[in-house]
Amino acid sequence: MTNPTTDLYQAGTRKKWILITLLMILLTGSVFYALNAGSYQLSPSQVLSVLSGVITGNTETLTPNDKIVVFDFRLPRILLAVLTGISLAIAGTVMQALLRNPLVSPFTLGLSSAASFGAACAIVLGAAWLPYIADVYQNYVIVTAAFILGWLSILLIYGISRVKGSTSATLILSGVVIGYIFQAGVMILKYVSNNEKLREITLWLMGGMWGANWNAIIVITPICIICFLYLESLSWDLNALSAGDDIAKNVDVRVEKLRFRGLLVSTLAASVCLAFTGIIGFIGLMAPHIGRMLIGSDNRYLIPCSALLGALILLISDTFARTIMDPIEIPVGVIMYLIGGVFFMILILQGKHRVIT
């Protein structure tokens, strides 16, 4: 005799995995479309020939231009967009679960402001502090400074919150305050910089995939995978935490340790990508919201669902940004702010208060 409750649970689980599978198929199709899209026209068969030739090592029969466009330019950019979308989405999902606030993201906790300040310091002051290194390895100096400041910001926020107790409200308020302080630092650096440096800072703050190369992919990929697997392993504890700190403690969840480790790993995942791309907003807010609408609040499924949605949204946005006004490229950060603003405006107009409050 079958149990109706068990059958209902299994049916719901199957639907969730089917949805995740469909998102994976849609993301794969978007990757393939992005490889074909651009000012240099390529047919699907040409793209497949380049990919198979690179995988098998048989590149002698490939047209040099085809290989350069597909493998050296488009593929690293596409992978960077996918990895960044995954990292920002899982960071936003876990931060919202840890602090039980659907409006929390890596940006509302001050991460973006801290990374911006680090990049601005490297752009404006790098030549004075590290004259030779800043000239020869300027991009690496900017990336390193943005990553270090972004990751240390969460340590500072958590340290401040520990003074009054690491509650979710204290952490959020600490993040807002730290964000304003770093924003002030960026404004000062923009004010004292010359026209060339000011343009560099402004361009970095807009966000884009200009830093895409295979070295960046090699650095980001293992960190993204490890962070995703670790955060996914916390899904049961995150589900327990959604019922409140006291209930989570009653089922043997170490709440403070969970928050500390979860926030650190989430920040690591987000900051390592933002260091290469600049500021890209709303992914950490949009992907978890859409994921909850599609799959529910169970973090076992919400984290991978949000990751795929984040990758899909950012990849489509970046493909649109580099092709809509070809050969002029629009910063993808601008596209994301437009999409994010319209998205939350629709939620407000439709009265979806249960989603955004």
Residue pairs with C-beta under 8 A, 6 or more apart in sequence:
16 295
16 296
16 298
16 301
16 305
17 301
19 294
19 295
19 305
20 295
20 301
20 304
20 305
20 308
23 305
23 308
23 309
23 312
24 308
26 312
27 82
27 308
27 311
27 312
27 315
30 312
30 315
30 316
30 319
31 78
31 82
31 315
32 44
32 47
33 319
34 74
34 78
34 315
34 318
34 319
35 42
35 47
35 51
35 70
35 74
35 75
35 78
36 42
36 43
36 44
36 47
37 319
37 322
37 323
38 69
38 74
38 322
38 323
38 326
39 323
39 326
39 327
40 65
40 69
42 66
42 69
42 70
46 63
46 66
46 70
47 70
49 62
49 66
50 62
50 66
50 67
50 70
50 71
51 70
51 71
52 58
53 59
53 61
53 62
53 67
54 67
54 71
59 67
76 212
76 213
76 214
76 216
76 217
77 209
77 212
77 318
78 315
78 318
79 212
79 217
79 221
80 209
80 211
80 212
80 216
80 217
80 220
80 273
80 276
80 277
81 209
81 212
81 311
81 314
81 315
81 318
81 332
82 311
82 314
82 315
83 217
83 220
83 221
83 224
83 273
83 311
84 220
84 273
84 274
84 276
84 277
84 280
84 283
84 314
85 283
85 287
85 307
85 310
85 311
85 312
85 313
85 314
85 315
86 224
86 228
86 307
86 308
86 310
86 311
87 220
87 224
87 227
87 269
87 270
87 272
87 273
87 310
88 105
88 106
88 269
88 270
88 273
88 274
88 280
88 283
88 284
88 287
88 310
88 314
89 283
89 284
89 287
89 288
89 291
89 306
89 307
89 309
89 310
89 311
90 227
90 228
90 231
90 266
90 269
90 303
90 306
90 307
90 310
91 105
91 106
91 266
91 267
91 269
91 270
91 284
92 104
92 105
92 106
92 283
92 284
92 285
92 287
92 288
92 306
92 310
93 284
93 287
93 288
93 291
93 299
93 302
93 303
93 306
94 231
94 234
94 238
94 262
94 265
94 266
94 299
94 303
95 104
95 105
95 106
95 109
95 262
95 263
95 266
95 284
96 102
96 103
96 104
96 105
96 288
97 238
97 241
97 242
97 262
97 299
98 168
98 238
98 241
98 258
98 259
98 262
98 263
98 266
99 168
99 171
99 172
99 259
100 168
100 241
100 242
101 168
101 172
102 288
102 289
102 292
102 355
102 356
102 357
103 285
103 356
104 172
105 284
105 285
106 112
106 266
106 267
106 270
106 271
106 274
106 284
107 113
107 179
107 279
107 281
107 284
107 285
108 172
108 175
108 176
108 179
109 153
109 154
109 157
109 171
109 172
109 175
109 178
109 179
109 263
109 267
110 153
110 157
110 175
110 176
110 177
110 178
110 179
110 182
111 150
111 153
111 154
111 267
111 270
111 271
111 274
112 150
112 179
112 274
112 279
112 281
113 153
113 178
113 179
113 180
113 181
113 182
113 183
113 186
114 149
114 150
114 152
114 153
114 178
114 179
114 182
115 146
115 147
115 149
115 150
115 153
115 271
115 274
115 275
115 279
116 146
116 182
116 183
116 186
116 204
116 205
116 279
117 149
117 182
117 183
117 185
117 186
117 189
118 145
118 146
118 147
118 148
118 149
118 150
119 142
119 145
119 146
119 201
119 204
119 275
119 278
120 185
120 186
120 189
120 190
120 201
120 204
121 145
121 149
121 185
121 189
122 134
122 138
122 141
122 142
122 144
122 145
122 146
123 142
123 189
123 193
123 197
123 200
123 201
123 204
124 189
124 192
124 193
124 197
124 201
125 189
126 133
126 134
126 138
126 141
126 142
126 145
127 134
127 135
130 141
133 141
134 141
139 211
142 204
142 275
143 211
143 275
143 276
144 275
146 271
146 274
146 275
147 271
147 272
147 274
147 275
149 182
150 267
150 270
150 271
150 274
150 275
151 267
151 268
151 271
153 178
153 182
153 267
154 263
154 264
154 267
155 264
156 178
157 171
157 174
157 175
157 178
158 166
158 171
158 174
158 260
158 263
160 170
160 174
160 177
160 178
161 167
161 170
161 171
161 174
164 170
166 256
166 259
166 260
171 259
171 263
186 201
186 205
189 201
190 198
190 201
190 202
193 201
203 278
203 331
204 278
204 279
205 278
205 279
205 333
206 278
206 279
206 331
206 333
206 334
207 277
207 278
207 279
207 280
207 281
207 331
207 332
207 333
207 334
207 336
208 277
208 278
208 321
208 329
208 331
208 332
208 333
209 277
209 318
209 332
211 276
211 277
211 278
212 276
216 276
219 272
220 272
220 273
220 276
223 268
223 269
223 272
224 269
224 272
224 273
227 265
227 266
227 268
227 269
228 269
228 303
228 307
230 265
231 262
231 265
231 266
231 269
231 303
232 300
232 303
232 304
234 258
234 261
234 262
234 299
235 298
235 299
235 300
235 303
236 299
236 300
237 248
237 253
237 258
238 258
238 262
238 299
239 298
239 299
239 300
240 247
240 248
240 251
240 253
241 248
241 253
241 255
241 258
242 297
245 255
248 255
248 258
249 255
270 284
274 280
278 331
278 333
279 333
280 314
280 332
280 333
280 336
281 333
281 336
281 337
281 340
282 336
282 337
282 339
282 340
282 343
283 310
283 313
283 314
283 336
284 310
285 340
285 344
286 309
286 310
286 313
286 339
286 340
286 343
287 306
287 307
287 309
287 310
287 313
288 302
288 306
289 343
289 347
289 355
289 356
290 306
290 309
291 302
291 305
291 306
291 309
292 302
292 355
293 355
294 305
295 301
295 302
295 305
296 302
313 339
314 332
314 336
317 332
317 335
317 336
317 339
318 332
318 335
320 335
321 329
321 330
321 331
321 332
321 334
321 335
322 329
322 330
324 330
344 356
347 355
347 356
348 356
